[in-house]
Protein backbone atom coordinates (compact mmCIF):
# COMPACT_ATOMS: atom_id res chain seq x y z
CA UNK A 1 0.00 0.00 0.00
CA UNK A 2 2.83 2.37 0.87
CA UNK A 3 4.55 1.64 -2.45
CA UNK A 4 1.36 2.50 -4.30
CA UNK A 5 1.00 5.81 -2.46
CA UNK A 6 4.68 6.78 -2.79
CA UNK A 7 4.40 8.34 -6.30
CA UNK A 8 1.44 10.48 -5.21
CA UNK A 9 3.28 11.64 -2.09
CA UNK A 10 6.31 12.68 -4.14
CA UNK A 11 4.29 14.69 -6.67
CA UNK A 12 1.92 16.21 -4.09
CA UNK A 13 4.12 19.31 -3.41
CA UNK A 14 4.39 20.05 -7.15
CA UNK A 15 0.64 19.65 -7.62
CA UNK A 16 0.04 21.97 -4.67
CA UNK A 17 2.34 24.66 -6.08
CA UNK A 18 0.73 24.40 -9.53
CA UNK A 19 -2.73 24.62 -7.96
CA UNK A 20 -1.87 27.74 -5.97
CA UNK A 21 0.04 29.66 -8.63
CA UNK A 22 -1.76 28.52 -11.80
CA UNK A 23 -5.18 27.05 -11.16
CA UNK A 24 -6.32 29.66 -8.63
CA UNK A 25 -5.56 32.62 -10.95
CA UNK A 26 -7.26 30.73 -13.79
CA UNK A 27 -10.46 30.21 -11.83
CA UNK A 28 -10.28 33.80 -10.56
CA UNK A 29 -10.05 35.04 -14.15
CA UNK A 30 -13.02 32.88 -15.15
CA UNK A 31 -15.04 34.30 -12.26
CA UNK A 32 -14.09 37.90 -13.04
CA UNK A 33 -14.87 37.45 -16.75
CA UNK A 34 -18.57 36.85 -16.06
CA UNK A 35 -18.94 39.63 -13.50
CA UNK A 36 -19.01 43.41 -13.71
CA UNK A 37 -18.44 46.29 -11.36
CA UNK A 38 -15.66 48.62 -10.28
CA UNK A 39 -12.40 47.11 -9.05
CA UNK A 40 -12.57 46.64 -5.30
CA UNK A 41 -16.32 47.25 -5.29
CA UNK A 42 -19.38 45.04 -5.42
CA UNK A 43 -19.37 42.58 -8.30
CA UNK A 44 -22.53 41.66 -10.19
CA UNK A 45 -23.05 38.69 -12.48
CA UNK A 46 -23.28 39.77 -16.12
CA UNK A 47 -22.99 36.42 -17.89
CA UNK A 48 -21.47 36.66 -21.34
CA UNK A 49 -21.86 40.45 -21.69
CA UNK A 50 -18.13 41.12 -21.34
CA UNK A 51 -17.33 38.63 -24.08
CA UNK A 52 -20.03 40.03 -26.37
CA UNK A 53 -18.74 43.56 -25.91
CA UNK A 54 -15.16 42.56 -26.70
CA UNK A 55 -16.14 40.73 -29.88
CA UNK A 56 -18.79 43.16 -31.13
CA UNK A 57 -16.49 46.17 -30.67
CA UNK A 58 -13.83 44.53 -32.83
CA UNK A 59 -11.15 45.23 -30.21
CA UNK A 60 -10.45 41.57 -29.48
CA UNK A 61 -10.55 40.35 -33.09
CA UNK A 62 -8.26 43.19 -34.14
CA UNK A 63 -5.75 42.17 -31.47
CA UNK A 64 -5.98 38.53 -32.61
CA UNK A 65 -5.19 39.56 -36.19
CA UNK A 66 -2.21 41.66 -35.16
CA UNK A 67 -0.96 38.87 -32.88
CA UNK A 68 -1.10 36.32 -35.69
CA UNK A 69 0.71 38.66 -38.11
CA UNK A 70 3.38 39.39 -35.51
CA UNK A 71 3.79 35.75 -34.47
CA UNK A 72 3.83 34.05 -37.86
CA UNK A 73 6.10 36.66 -39.47
CA UNK A 74 8.56 36.74 -36.58
CA UNK A 75 8.79 32.93 -36.27
CA UNK A 76 9.30 32.50 -40.03
CA UNK A 77 12.09 35.12 -40.07
CA UNK A 78 13.73 33.64 -36.97
CA UNK A 79 13.73 30.25 -38.64
CA UNK A 80 15.30 31.64 -41.83
CA UNK A 81 17.93 33.77 -40.07
CA UNK A 82 18.73 31.19 -37.39
CA UNK A 83 18.83 28.34 -39.92
CA UNK A 84 21.09 30.30 -42.25
CA UNK A 85 23.45 31.15 -39.38
CA UNK A 86 23.50 27.49 -38.30
CA UNK A 87 24.43 26.32 -41.82
CA UNK A 88 27.30 28.82 -41.90
CA UNK A 89 28.54 27.93 -38.41
CA UNK A 90 28.39 24.22 -39.19
CA UNK A 91 31.33 24.69 -41.55
CA UNK A 92 34.90 24.89 -40.29
CA UNK A 93 36.54 28.31 -40.67
CA UNK A 94 38.81 30.59 -38.69
CA UNK A 95 37.03 32.44 -35.86
CA UNK A 96 33.95 30.22 -35.92
CA UNK A 97 33.75 29.87 -32.12
CA UNK A 98 34.07 33.62 -31.65
CA UNK A 99 31.29 34.23 -34.18
CA UNK A 100 29.07 31.70 -32.41
CA UNK A 101 29.53 33.56 -29.14
CA UNK A 102 28.76 36.93 -30.73
CA UNK A 103 25.63 35.69 -32.48
CA UNK A 104 24.33 34.12 -29.27
CA UNK A 105 24.52 37.41 -27.32
CA UNK A 106 20.97 38.65 -28.20
CA UNK A 107 19.46 35.53 -26.59
CA UNK A 108 21.26 36.29 -23.29
CA UNK A 109 20.09 39.91 -23.03
CA UNK A 110 17.05 40.38 -20.73
CA UNK A 111 13.81 41.23 -22.53
CA UNK A 112 13.39 44.68 -20.99
CA UNK A 113 17.02 45.53 -21.65
CA UNK A 114 16.61 44.54 -25.31
CA UNK A 115 13.49 46.68 -25.57
CA UNK A 116 15.25 49.72 -24.07
CA UNK A 117 18.21 49.19 -26.42
CA UNK A 118 15.94 49.21 -29.47
CA UNK A 119 13.94 52.13 -28.08
CA UNK A 120 17.14 54.19 -28.08
CA UNK A 121 18.09 52.86 -31.51
CA UNK A 122 14.74 53.48 -33.25
CA UNK A 123 13.50 56.77 -31.81
CA UNK A 124 13.60 59.88 -34.00
CA UNK A 125 16.91 61.11 -32.59
CA UNK A 126 18.18 57.58 -31.94
CA UNK A 127 21.21 55.73 -33.19
CA UNK A 128 19.73 54.45 -36.44
CA UNK A 129 18.48 57.84 -37.59
CA UNK A 130 21.79 59.44 -36.61
CA UNK A 131 23.57 56.99 -38.93
CA UNK A 132 21.05 57.69 -41.71
CA UNK A 133 21.58 61.42 -41.22
CA UNK A 134 25.33 60.95 -41.68
CA UNK A 135 24.55 59.25 -44.99
CA UNK A 136 22.33 62.13 -46.06
CA UNK A 137 19.07 60.21 -45.59
CA UNK A 138 16.09 61.93 -43.97
CA UNK A 139 15.23 60.45 -40.51
CA UNK A 140 12.54 57.76 -40.48
CA UNK A 141 9.74 57.56 -37.89
CA UNK A 142 10.46 53.91 -37.05
CA UNK A 143 7.91 53.77 -34.23
CA UNK A 144 5.17 55.49 -36.25
CA UNK A 145 2.05 53.81 -37.71
CA UNK A 146 3.86 52.60 -40.84
CA UNK A 147 6.92 50.98 -39.30
CA UNK A 148 5.84 50.14 -35.72
CA UNK A 149 4.86 46.54 -36.49
CA UNK A 150 8.01 45.83 -38.57
CA UNK A 151 10.06 47.36 -35.74
CA UNK A 152 8.70 45.04 -33.04
CA UNK A 153 9.04 42.08 -35.42
CA UNK A 154 12.67 43.06 -36.07
CA UNK A 155 13.33 43.26 -32.33
CA UNK A 156 11.75 39.85 -31.76
CA UNK A 157 13.75 38.30 -34.60
CA UNK A 158 17.00 39.80 -33.30
CA UNK A 159 16.23 38.49 -29.80
CA UNK A 160 15.04 35.04 -30.83
CA UNK A 161 17.05 33.87 -33.84
CA UNK A 162 19.94 32.52 -31.67
CA UNK A 163 17.53 29.87 -30.29
CA UNK A 164 16.94 28.55 -33.80
CA UNK A 165 20.64 28.88 -34.61
CA UNK A 166 21.81 26.77 -31.67
CA UNK A 167 18.99 24.22 -32.00
CA UNK A 168 19.47 23.69 -35.73
CA UNK A 169 23.26 23.65 -35.35
CA UNK A 170 22.93 20.83 -32.83
CA UNK A 171 20.64 19.00 -35.26
CA UNK A 172 23.13 19.42 -38.11
CA UNK A 173 25.91 17.88 -36.07
CA UNK A 174 24.01 14.65 -35.43
CA UNK A 175 23.28 13.98 -39.12
CA UNK A 176 25.65 11.13 -40.11
CA UNK A 177 28.46 12.25 -42.42
CA UNK A 178 28.04 8.96 -44.29
CA UNK A 179 24.76 10.24 -45.74
CA UNK A 180 26.52 13.20 -47.35
CA UNK A 181 29.31 10.94 -48.62
CA UNK A 182 26.76 8.60 -50.20
CA UNK A 183 24.96 11.55 -51.79
CA UNK A 184 28.23 12.87 -53.24
CA UNK A 185 29.04 9.44 -54.69
CA UNK A 186 25.62 9.42 -56.34
CA UNK A 187 26.44 12.79 -57.91
CA UNK A 188 24.10 14.92 -55.80
CA UNK A 189 24.73 18.66 -55.96
CA UNK A 190 24.92 20.89 -52.90
CA UNK A 191 21.28 21.92 -53.33
CA UNK A 192 20.19 18.29 -53.68
CA UNK A 193 22.14 17.30 -50.58
CA UNK A 194 20.41 20.07 -48.65
CA UNK A 195 16.98 19.02 -49.93
CA UNK A 196 17.27 15.25 -49.54
CA UNK A 197 19.70 14.90 -46.62
CA UNK A 198 19.83 18.06 -44.51
CA UNK A 199 16.14 19.01 -44.46
CA UNK A 200 14.84 15.48 -43.66
CA UNK A 201 17.46 15.20 -40.91
CA UNK A 202 16.37 18.51 -39.41
CA UNK A 203 12.61 18.00 -39.79
CA UNK A 204 11.88 17.14 -36.15
CA UNK A 205 14.27 19.77 -34.81
CA UNK A 206 12.71 22.50 -36.95
CA UNK A 207 9.15 21.51 -36.02
CA UNK A 208 9.75 21.47 -32.27
CA UNK A 209 11.84 24.68 -32.30
CA UNK A 210 9.20 26.44 -34.41
CA UNK A 211 6.36 25.38 -32.13
CA UNK A 212 8.23 26.44 -28.99
CA UNK A 213 9.08 29.78 -30.56
CA UNK A 214 5.46 30.20 -31.68
CA UNK A 215 4.19 29.76 -28.12
CA UNK A 216 6.76 32.24 -26.75
CA UNK A 217 6.18 34.78 -29.52
CA UNK A 218 2.40 34.54 -29.27
CA UNK A 219 2.61 35.49 -25.59
CA UNK A 220 5.27 38.19 -26.08
CA UNK A 221 4.67 41.24 -23.91
CA UNK A 222 7.84 42.85 -22.54
CA UNK A 223 9.54 43.95 -25.76
CA UNK A 224 6.33 45.27 -27.30
CA UNK A 225 5.35 47.19 -24.18
CA UNK A 226 8.77 48.80 -23.77
CA UNK A 227 9.08 49.71 -27.45
CA UNK A 228 5.59 50.88 -28.42
CA UNK A 229 3.13 50.13 -25.56
CA UNK A 230 0.81 48.82 -28.27
CA UNK A 231 0.85 52.05 -30.24
CA UNK A 232 0.74 54.26 -32.05
CA UNK A 233 -2.99 53.91 -31.73
CA UNK A 234 -3.56 50.17 -31.95
CA UNK A 235 -0.89 49.45 -34.57
CA UNK A 236 1.00 46.99 -32.32
CA UNK A 237 -1.72 46.13 -29.81
CA UNK A 238 -1.39 42.35 -29.57
CA UNK A 239 -3.43 40.13 -27.26
CA UNK A 240 -0.98 40.36 -24.38
CA UNK A 241 -0.90 44.17 -24.63
CA UNK A 242 -4.70 44.37 -24.91
CA UNK A 243 -5.20 42.23 -21.81
CA UNK A 244 -2.72 44.36 -19.86
CA UNK A 245 -4.35 47.62 -20.98
CA UNK A 246 -7.84 46.46 -20.07
CA UNK A 247 -6.87 45.02 -16.69
CA UNK A 248 -4.28 47.55 -15.50
CA UNK A 249 -4.50 50.49 -17.91
CA UNK A 250 -8.22 51.17 -17.52
CA UNK A 251 -8.48 49.16 -14.27
CA UNK A 252 -11.26 47.09 -15.79
CA UNK A 253 -10.23 43.73 -14.42
CA UNK A 254 -13.45 42.10 -15.61
CA UNK A 255 -12.90 42.99 -19.27
CA UNK A 256 -9.22 42.10 -18.99
CA UNK A 257 -10.13 38.71 -17.58
CA UNK A 258 -12.70 38.20 -20.35
CA UNK A 259 -10.05 38.96 -22.99
CA UNK A 260 -7.66 36.52 -21.30
CA UNK A 261 -10.32 33.79 -21.22
CA UNK A 262 -11.09 34.36 -24.92
CA UNK A 263 -7.37 34.12 -25.72
CA UNK A 264 -6.92 30.95 -23.67
CA UNK A 265 -8.09 28.52 -26.40
CA UNK A 266 -5.51 29.98 -28.80
CA UNK A 267 -2.71 29.49 -26.28
CA UNK A 268 -3.92 25.95 -25.48
CA UNK A 269 -4.05 25.10 -29.18
CA UNK A 270 -0.31 25.76 -29.59
CA UNK A 271 0.56 24.04 -26.30
CA UNK A 272 -1.44 20.88 -27.04
CA UNK A 273 -0.01 20.79 -30.56
CA UNK A 274 3.49 20.99 -29.11
CA UNK A 275 2.83 18.24 -26.52
CA UNK A 276 1.31 16.00 -29.18
CA UNK A 277 4.30 16.50 -31.46
CA UNK A 278 6.81 15.77 -28.68
CA UNK A 279 4.97 12.59 -27.70
CA UNK A 280 4.81 11.46 -31.31
CA UNK A 281 8.56 11.94 -31.77
CA UNK A 282 9.28 10.17 -28.48
CA UNK A 283 7.43 7.01 -29.55
C-alpha positions as CSV (number, residue, x, y, z in Angstrom):
1,X,0.0,0.0,0.0
2,X,2.8,2.4,0.9
3,X,4.5,1.6,-2.4
4,X,1.4,2.5,-4.3
5,X,1.0,5.8,-2.5
6,X,4.7,6.8,-2.8
7,X,4.4,8.3,-6.3
8,X,1.4,10.5,-5.2
9,X,3.3,11.6,-2.1
10,X,6.3,12.7,-4.1
11,X,4.3,14.7,-6.7
12,X,1.9,16.2,-4.1
13,X,4.1,19.3,-3.4
14,X,4.4,20.1,-7.2
15,X,0.6,19.6,-7.6
16,X,0.0,22.0,-4.7
17,X,2.3,24.7,-6.1
18,X,0.7,24.4,-9.5
19,X,-2.7,24.6,-8.0
20,X,-1.9,27.7,-6.0
21,X,0.0,29.7,-8.6
22,X,-1.8,28.5,-11.8
23,X,-5.2,27.0,-11.2
24,X,-6.3,29.7,-8.6
25,X,-5.6,32.6,-11.0
26,X,-7.3,30.7,-13.8
27,X,-10.5,30.2,-11.8
28,X,-10.3,33.8,-10.6
29,X,-10.1,35.0,-14.1
30,X,-13.0,32.9,-15.1
31,X,-15.0,34.3,-12.3
32,X,-14.1,37.9,-13.0
33,X,-14.9,37.5,-16.8
34,X,-18.6,36.8,-16.1
35,X,-18.9,39.6,-13.5
36,X,-19.0,43.4,-13.7
37,X,-18.4,46.3,-11.4
38,X,-15.7,48.6,-10.3
39,X,-12.4,47.1,-9.1
40,X,-12.6,46.6,-5.3
41,X,-16.3,47.3,-5.3
42,X,-19.4,45.0,-5.4
43,X,-19.4,42.6,-8.3
44,X,-22.5,41.7,-10.2
45,X,-23.1,38.7,-12.5
46,X,-23.3,39.8,-16.1
47,X,-23.0,36.4,-17.9
48,X,-21.5,36.7,-21.3
49,X,-21.9,40.4,-21.7
50,X,-18.1,41.1,-21.3
51,X,-17.3,38.6,-24.1
52,X,-20.0,40.0,-26.4
53,X,-18.7,43.6,-25.9
54,X,-15.2,42.6,-26.7
55,X,-16.1,40.7,-29.9
56,X,-18.8,43.2,-31.1
57,X,-16.5,46.2,-30.7
58,X,-13.8,44.5,-32.8
59,X,-11.1,45.2,-30.2
60,X,-10.4,41.6,-29.5
61,X,-10.6,40.4,-33.1
62,X,-8.3,43.2,-34.1
63,X,-5.7,42.2,-31.5
64,X,-6.0,38.5,-32.6
65,X,-5.2,39.6,-36.2
66,X,-2.2,41.7,-35.2
67,X,-1.0,38.9,-32.9
68,X,-1.1,36.3,-35.7
69,X,0.7,38.7,-38.1
70,X,3.4,39.4,-35.5
71,X,3.8,35.7,-34.5
72,X,3.8,34.1,-37.9
73,X,6.1,36.7,-39.5
74,X,8.6,36.7,-36.6
75,X,8.8,32.9,-36.3
76,X,9.3,32.5,-40.0
77,X,12.1,35.1,-40.1
78,X,13.7,33.6,-37.0
79,X,13.7,30.2,-38.6
80,X,15.3,31.6,-41.8
81,X,17.9,33.8,-40.1
82,X,18.7,31.2,-37.4
83,X,18.8,28.3,-39.9
84,X,21.1,30.3,-42.2
85,X,23.4,31.2,-39.4
86,X,23.5,27.5,-38.3
87,X,24.4,26.3,-41.8
88,X,27.3,28.8,-41.9
89,X,28.5,27.9,-38.4
90,X,28.4,24.2,-39.2
91,X,31.3,24.7,-41.6
92,X,34.9,24.9,-40.3
93,X,36.5,28.3,-40.7
94,X,38.8,30.6,-38.7
95,X,37.0,32.4,-35.9
96,X,33.9,30.2,-35.9
97,X,33.7,29.9,-32.1
98,X,34.1,33.6,-31.6
99,X,31.3,34.2,-34.2
100,X,29.1,31.7,-32.4
101,X,29.5,33.6,-29.1
102,X,28.8,36.9,-30.7
103,X,25.6,35.7,-32.5
104,X,24.3,34.1,-29.3
105,X,24.5,37.4,-27.3
106,X,21.0,38.6,-28.2
107,X,19.5,35.5,-26.6
108,X,21.3,36.3,-23.3
109,X,20.1,39.9,-23.0
110,X,17.0,40.4,-20.7
111,X,13.8,41.2,-22.5
112,X,13.4,44.7,-21.0
113,X,17.0,45.5,-21.7
114,X,16.6,44.5,-25.3
115,X,13.5,46.7,-25.6
116,X,15.3,49.7,-24.1
117,X,18.2,49.2,-26.4
118,X,15.9,49.2,-29.5
119,X,13.9,52.1,-28.1
120,X,17.1,54.2,-28.1
121,X,18.1,52.9,-31.5
122,X,14.7,53.5,-33.3
123,X,13.5,56.8,-31.8
124,X,13.6,59.9,-34.0
125,X,16.9,61.1,-32.6
126,X,18.2,57.6,-31.9
127,X,21.2,55.7,-33.2
128,X,19.7,54.4,-36.4
129,X,18.5,57.8,-37.6
130,X,21.8,59.4,-36.6
131,X,23.6,57.0,-38.9
132,X,21.1,57.7,-41.7
133,X,21.6,61.4,-41.2
134,X,25.3,61.0,-41.7
135,X,24.5,59.2,-45.0
136,X,22.3,62.1,-46.1
137,X,19.1,60.2,-45.6
138,X,16.1,61.9,-44.0
139,X,15.2,60.5,-40.5
140,X,12.5,57.8,-40.5
141,X,9.7,57.6,-37.9
142,X,10.5,53.9,-37.0
143,X,7.9,53.8,-34.2
144,X,5.2,55.5,-36.3
145,X,2.1,53.8,-37.7
146,X,3.9,52.6,-40.8
147,X,6.9,51.0,-39.3
148,X,5.8,50.1,-35.7
149,X,4.9,46.5,-36.5
150,X,8.0,45.8,-38.6
151,X,10.1,47.4,-35.7
152,X,8.7,45.0,-33.0
153,X,9.0,42.1,-35.4
154,X,12.7,43.1,-36.1
155,X,13.3,43.3,-32.3
156,X,11.7,39.9,-31.8
157,X,13.8,38.3,-34.6
158,X,17.0,39.8,-33.3
159,X,16.2,38.5,-29.8
160,X,15.0,35.0,-30.8
161,X,17.0,33.9,-33.8
162,X,19.9,32.5,-31.7
163,X,17.5,29.9,-30.3
164,X,16.9,28.5,-33.8
165,X,20.6,28.9,-34.6
166,X,21.8,26.8,-31.7
167,X,19.0,24.2,-32.0
168,X,19.5,23.7,-35.7
169,X,23.3,23.7,-35.4
170,X,22.9,20.8,-32.8
171,X,20.6,19.0,-35.3
172,X,23.1,19.4,-38.1
173,X,25.9,17.9,-36.1
174,X,24.0,14.7,-35.4
175,X,23.3,14.0,-39.1
176,X,25.6,11.1,-40.1
177,X,28.5,12.3,-42.4
178,X,28.0,9.0,-44.3
179,X,24.8,10.2,-45.7
180,X,26.5,13.2,-47.4
181,X,29.3,10.9,-48.6
182,X,26.8,8.6,-50.2
183,X,25.0,11.6,-51.8
184,X,28.2,12.9,-53.2
185,X,29.0,9.4,-54.7
186,X,25.6,9.4,-56.3
187,X,26.4,12.8,-57.9
188,X,24.1,14.9,-55.8
189,X,24.7,18.7,-56.0
190,X,24.9,20.9,-52.9
191,X,21.3,21.9,-53.3
192,X,20.2,18.3,-53.7
193,X,22.1,17.3,-50.6
194,X,20.4,20.1,-48.6
195,X,17.0,19.0,-49.9
196,X,17.3,15.3,-49.5
197,X,19.7,14.9,-46.6
198,X,19.8,18.1,-44.5
199,X,16.1,19.0,-44.5
200,X,14.8,15.5,-43.7
201,X,17.5,15.2,-40.9
202,X,16.4,18.5,-39.4
203,X,12.6,18.0,-39.8
204,X,11.9,17.1,-36.1
205,X,14.3,19.8,-34.8
206,X,12.7,22.5,-36.9
207,X,9.2,21.5,-36.0
208,X,9.8,21.5,-32.3
209,X,11.8,24.7,-32.3
210,X,9.2,26.4,-34.4
211,X,6.4,25.4,-32.1
212,X,8.2,26.4,-29.0
213,X,9.1,29.8,-30.6
214,X,5.5,30.2,-31.7
215,X,4.2,29.8,-28.1
216,X,6.8,32.2,-26.8
217,X,6.2,34.8,-29.5
218,X,2.4,34.5,-29.3
219,X,2.6,35.5,-25.6
220,X,5.3,38.2,-26.1
221,X,4.7,41.2,-23.9
222,X,7.8,42.8,-22.5
223,X,9.5,44.0,-25.8
224,X,6.3,45.3,-27.3
225,X,5.4,47.2,-24.2
226,X,8.8,48.8,-23.8
227,X,9.1,49.7,-27.4
228,X,5.6,50.9,-28.4
229,X,3.1,50.1,-25.6
230,X,0.8,48.8,-28.3
231,X,0.9,52.1,-30.2
232,X,0.7,54.3,-32.1
233,X,-3.0,53.9,-31.7
234,X,-3.6,50.2,-31.9
235,X,-0.9,49.4,-34.6
236,X,1.0,47.0,-32.3
237,X,-1.7,46.1,-29.8
238,X,-1.4,42.3,-29.6
239,X,-3.4,40.1,-27.3
240,X,-1.0,40.4,-24.4
241,X,-0.9,44.2,-24.6
242,X,-4.7,44.4,-24.9
243,X,-5.2,42.2,-21.8
244,X,-2.7,44.4,-19.9
245,X,-4.3,47.6,-21.0
246,X,-7.8,46.5,-20.1
247,X,-6.9,45.0,-16.7
248,X,-4.3,47.6,-15.5
249,X,-4.5,50.5,-17.9
250,X,-8.2,51.2,-17.5
251,X,-8.5,49.2,-14.3
252,X,-11.3,47.1,-15.8
253,X,-10.2,43.7,-14.4
254,X,-13.5,42.1,-15.6
255,X,-12.9,43.0,-19.3
256,X,-9.2,42.1,-19.0
257,X,-10.1,38.7,-17.6
258,X,-12.7,38.2,-20.4
259,X,-10.0,39.0,-23.0
260,X,-7.7,36.5,-21.3
261,X,-10.3,33.8,-21.2
262,X,-11.1,34.4,-24.9
263,X,-7.4,34.1,-25.7
264,X,-6.9,30.9,-23.7
265,X,-8.1,28.5,-26.4
266,X,-5.5,30.0,-28.8
267,X,-2.7,29.5,-26.3
268,X,-3.9,26.0,-25.5
269,X,-4.0,25.1,-29.2
270,X,-0.3,25.8,-29.6
271,X,0.6,24.0,-26.3
272,X,-1.4,20.9,-27.0
273,X,0.0,20.8,-30.6
274,X,3.5,21.0,-29.1
275,X,2.8,18.2,-26.5
276,X,1.3,16.0,-29.2
277,X,4.3,16.5,-31.5
278,X,6.8,15.8,-28.7
279,X,5.0,12.6,-27.7
280,X,4.8,11.5,-31.3
281,X,8.6,11.9,-31.8
282,X,9.3,10.2,-28.5
283,X,7.4,7.0,-29.5
